[in-house]
């Protein structure tokens, strides 16, 4: 009976906490990604940057058409790669930046579950949430590619010469609604497949019957969908920084010219 109560309480706290988690802005998460990547690159960037600038000087200033072609070419390759990575097994589960965990407010409940021999249950919950997100991530690539193709020359130029997360912000505006719409049914099916939705509903239903508690939602797919979409944009932010900083990825004269010019404008 004690294990059942703990099981119910764990899921109830998670349900309540998920809506607190949703209030965390993606912008703040992207800042963390940017800060981490810039720190990692700080020891090697100066030498490489000099090489990139020298090469660009000999190639001249790119035209607006070349800027558009260059940023679209780089984004399609990089963002497609990121989406593919997240859709693989352990794409979410094995990536600490996007892994879906028990909300911070529920860490004590998770610890209690493990202390009474329900560690495998906590692990299964975490695994099932991430497997659902990985299933949904397969739907992301064509949405991102379509958004890239719809970019205007002005969009592409603003992204190239803009902030380090300009492309990420563009994708947020252009794809969030579509990603949410595509992810929700996939996640719902995946959660039902492993029984997570059923257990979540039972646990929160029992919690809501307790006196003096605020009722919580049992909409598990909505929580996981929100976290999966958030994870996609964290991955996009990482890929964008890689595109901007990886001189080795500038494999064509257009990419060298366009991104070298962007380096000079920083």
C-alpha positions as CSV (number, residue, x, y, z in Angstrom):
1,X,0.0,0.0,0.0
2,X,2.9,2.4,0.8
3,X,4.4,1.8,-2.7
4,X,1.1,2.5,-4.4
5,X,0.7,5.8,-2.5
6,X,4.2,6.8,-3.4
7,X,3.6,5.8,-7.0
8,X,0.5,8.0,-7.1
9,X,2.1,10.9,-5.4
10,X,5.1,10.8,-7.8
11,X,3.0,11.1,-10.9
12,X,0.8,13.7,-9.2
13,X,3.7,16.0,-8.4
14,X,5.0,15.5,-12.0
15,X,1.6,16.6,-13.4
16,X,1.6,19.7,-11.3
17,X,5.2,20.5,-12.0
18,X,4.9,20.1,-15.7
19,X,2.8,23.3,-16.0
20,X,5.4,25.1,-13.9
21,X,8.1,23.8,-16.3
22,X,6.2,25.2,-19.3
23,X,6.6,28.7,-17.9
24,X,10.3,28.5,-18.4
25,X,11.1,30.4,-21.6
26,X,12.9,28.7,-24.4
27,X,14.9,31.9,-24.7
28,X,16.6,31.3,-21.4
29,X,17.4,27.7,-22.4
30,X,18.9,28.9,-25.6
31,X,21.1,31.3,-23.7
32,X,22.4,28.4,-21.6
33,X,23.2,26.5,-24.8
34,X,24.9,29.5,-26.4
35,X,26.9,30.2,-23.2
36,X,28.1,26.5,-23.0
37,X,29.0,26.3,-26.7
38,X,30.9,29.6,-26.6
39,X,32.8,28.5,-23.6
40,X,33.8,25.2,-25.3
41,X,34.9,27.0,-28.4
42,X,36.8,29.8,-26.6
43,X,40.2,27.9,-26.6
44,X,40.2,27.1,-30.3
45,X,38.2,29.9,-32.0
46,X,40.8,32.6,-32.4
47,X,43.3,30.7,-34.6
48,X,40.5,29.2,-36.8
49,X,38.8,32.6,-37.1
50,X,41.9,34.2,-38.6
51,X,42.1,31.5,-41.3
52,X,38.4,32.0,-42.2
53,X,38.7,35.8,-42.4
54,X,41.8,35.6,-44.6
55,X,40.1,33.3,-47.0
56,X,37.0,35.5,-47.2
57,X,39.0,38.6,-48.0
58,X,40.2,37.1,-51.2
59,X,36.7,36.0,-52.2
60,X,35.1,39.5,-51.8
61,X,31.8,40.6,-50.4
62,X,28.9,38.1,-51.2
63,X,25.8,39.3,-53.0
64,X,22.4,39.1,-51.3
65,X,21.6,36.1,-53.5
66,X,24.8,34.3,-52.3
67,X,23.9,35.2,-48.7
68,X,20.5,33.6,-49.1
69,X,21.9,30.5,-50.8
70,X,24.7,30.1,-48.3
71,X,22.6,30.3,-45.1
72,X,19.8,28.1,-46.6
73,X,22.4,25.5,-47.7
74,X,24.1,25.5,-44.2
75,X,20.8,25.4,-42.3
76,X,19.3,22.6,-44.3
77,X,22.4,20.4,-43.7
78,X,22.8,21.3,-40.1
79,X,19.2,21.3,-38.9
80,X,18.4,18.1,-40.8
81,X,21.3,16.5,-39.0
82,X,20.0,17.7,-35.7
83,X,16.5,16.4,-36.3
84,X,17.9,13.0,-37.4
85,X,20.0,12.7,-34.2
86,X,17.0,13.4,-31.9
87,X,14.8,10.8,-33.8
88,X,17.3,8.0,-33.2
89,X,17.0,5.7,-30.2
90,X,18.4,7.5,-27.2
91,X,18.3,10.8,-29.2
92,X,16.5,12.4,-26.3
93,X,17.3,9.9,-23.5
94,X,21.0,10.0,-24.2
95,X,21.3,13.8,-24.7
96,X,21.6,15.6,-21.4
97,X,20.6,18.9,-23.0
98,X,17.1,17.7,-24.0
99,X,16.5,14.6,-21.9
100,X,13.0,14.7,-20.4
101,X,13.3,14.1,-16.6
102,X,11.1,14.3,-13.6
103,X,10.4,18.0,-13.0
104,X,12.8,19.5,-10.4
105,X,9.9,19.8,-7.9
106,X,9.4,16.1,-8.1
107,X,13.0,15.0,-7.5
108,X,12.3,14.2,-3.9
109,X,9.4,12.0,-4.9
110,X,11.6,10.2,-7.4
111,X,14.2,9.7,-4.7
112,X,11.5,8.2,-2.4
113,X,10.3,5.8,-5.1
114,X,13.8,4.6,-5.5
115,X,14.3,4.2,-1.7
116,X,11.4,1.8,-1.5
117,X,12.5,-0.4,-4.3
118,X,10.6,1.4,-7.1
119,X,13.7,2.6,-8.9
120,X,12.9,0.6,-12.0
121,X,9.4,2.3,-12.1
122,X,11.0,5.7,-12.1
123,X,13.5,4.7,-14.8
124,X,10.6,3.3,-16.9
125,X,8.7,6.5,-16.6
126,X,11.7,8.6,-17.8
127,X,12.5,6.1,-20.6
128,X,8.9,6.1,-21.9
129,X,8.7,9.9,-22.0
130,X,11.9,10.1,-24.0
131,X,11.0,7.3,-26.3
132,X,7.8,9.1,-27.1
133,X,9.7,12.3,-27.9
134,X,12.1,10.4,-30.1
135,X,9.2,8.9,-32.1
136,X,7.8,12.4,-32.6
137,X,11.1,13.9,-33.6
138,X,10.9,11.9,-36.9
139,X,8.2,14.3,-37.9
140,X,10.4,17.4,-37.5
141,X,12.8,17.2,-40.4
142,X,10.3,18.0,-43.3
143,X,8.8,20.8,-41.2
144,X,12.2,22.5,-40.8
145,X,13.2,21.9,-44.4
146,X,9.9,23.5,-45.6
147,X,10.6,26.5,-43.3
148,X,14.0,26.9,-44.8
149,X,12.7,26.8,-48.4
150,X,10.1,29.5,-47.5
151,X,12.8,31.9,-46.3
152,X,13.0,35.2,-48.2
153,X,16.3,36.7,-49.1
154,X,15.7,39.3,-46.3
155,X,15.1,36.5,-43.8
156,X,18.3,34.7,-44.7
157,X,20.4,37.9,-44.6
158,X,19.0,38.9,-41.2
159,X,19.8,35.4,-39.9
160,X,23.3,35.4,-41.3
161,X,24.2,38.9,-39.9
162,X,22.0,38.7,-36.8
163,X,22.3,37.3,-33.3
164,X,23.9,33.9,-32.7
165,X,20.4,32.4,-32.3
166,X,18.7,34.3,-35.1
167,X,18.0,31.1,-37.1
168,X,16.6,29.5,-34.0
169,X,14.2,32.4,-33.4
170,X,13.1,32.2,-37.0
171,X,12.3,28.5,-36.6
172,X,10.5,29.1,-33.4
173,X,8.1,31.5,-35.1
174,X,7.8,29.5,-38.3
175,X,7.5,25.9,-37.0
176,X,6.3,25.8,-33.4
177,X,2.6,25.4,-34.2
178,X,3.3,22.7,-36.9
179,X,5.7,20.8,-34.6
180,X,3.1,20.8,-31.8
181,X,0.4,19.6,-34.2
182,X,2.5,16.8,-35.6
183,X,4.1,15.7,-32.3
184,X,0.9,15.4,-30.2
185,X,-0.7,12.4,-31.9
186,X,2.6,10.5,-32.2
187,X,3.4,11.1,-28.6
188,X,-0.1,10.1,-27.6
189,X,0.2,6.8,-29.5
190,X,3.6,6.1,-28.1
191,X,2.6,6.8,-24.5
192,X,-0.4,4.5,-24.8
193,X,1.7,1.8,-26.3
194,X,3.8,1.6,-23.1
195,X,0.9,2.2,-20.7
196,X,2.3,5.5,-19.4
197,X,-0.8,7.5,-20.1
198,X,-3.0,4.9,-18.3
199,X,-0.8,5.0,-15.2
200,X,-0.6,8.8,-15.2
201,X,-4.4,9.1,-15.4
202,X,-5.0,6.7,-12.6
203,X,-2.3,8.3,-10.3
204,X,-3.5,11.9,-10.8
205,X,-7.1,10.8,-10.5
206,X,-6.4,9.3,-7.1
207,X,-4.5,12.4,-6.1
208,X,-7.4,14.7,-7.1
209,X,-9.7,12.8,-4.7
210,X,-7.6,13.9,-1.7
211,X,-9.0,16.7,0.5
212,X,-7.6,20.2,0.3
213,X,-5.6,19.7,-2.9
214,X,-5.8,21.6,-6.1
215,X,-6.9,19.3,-9.0
216,X,-4.2,18.5,-11.5
217,X,-4.5,17.8,-15.2
218,X,-4.0,14.2,-16.5
219,X,-3.0,15.4,-20.0
220,X,0.4,13.6,-20.2
221,X,0.7,13.9,-24.0
222,X,0.5,17.7,-23.7
223,X,3.4,17.8,-21.2
224,X,5.6,15.5,-23.2
225,X,4.8,17.3,-26.4
226,X,5.8,20.7,-24.9
227,X,9.1,19.2,-23.6
228,X,9.8,17.5,-27.0
229,X,9.2,20.7,-29.0
230,X,11.4,22.6,-26.5
231,X,14.1,20.0,-26.9
232,X,14.0,20.4,-30.7
233,X,14.7,24.1,-30.4
234,X,17.6,23.4,-28.0
235,X,19.0,21.1,-30.6
236,X,18.4,23.7,-33.3
237,X,20.3,26.3,-31.2
238,X,23.3,23.9,-30.9
239,X,23.3,23.2,-34.6
240,X,23.1,26.9,-35.4
241,X,26.2,27.7,-33.2
242,X,28.0,24.8,-34.9
243,X,27.1,26.2,-38.3
244,X,28.4,29.6,-37.4
245,X,31.6,28.4,-35.7
246,X,32.7,25.3,-37.6
247,X,35.1,26.5,-40.3
248,X,35.7,23.0,-41.4
249,X,32.0,22.8,-42.4
250,X,32.5,25.5,-45.0
251,X,33.1,23.1,-47.8
252,X,32.1,25.3,-50.8
253,X,33.3,28.6,-52.0
254,X,29.8,30.1,-51.4
255,X,29.8,29.0,-47.8
256,X,33.4,30.3,-47.3
257,X,32.5,33.6,-48.8
258,X,29.2,34.1,-47.0
259,X,30.2,33.0,-43.5
260,X,33.6,34.6,-43.7
261,X,31.8,37.8,-44.5
262,X,29.6,37.3,-41.5
263,X,32.7,36.8,-39.4
264,X,34.1,40.1,-40.5
265,X,30.8,41.9,-39.6
266,X,30.8,40.6,-36.0
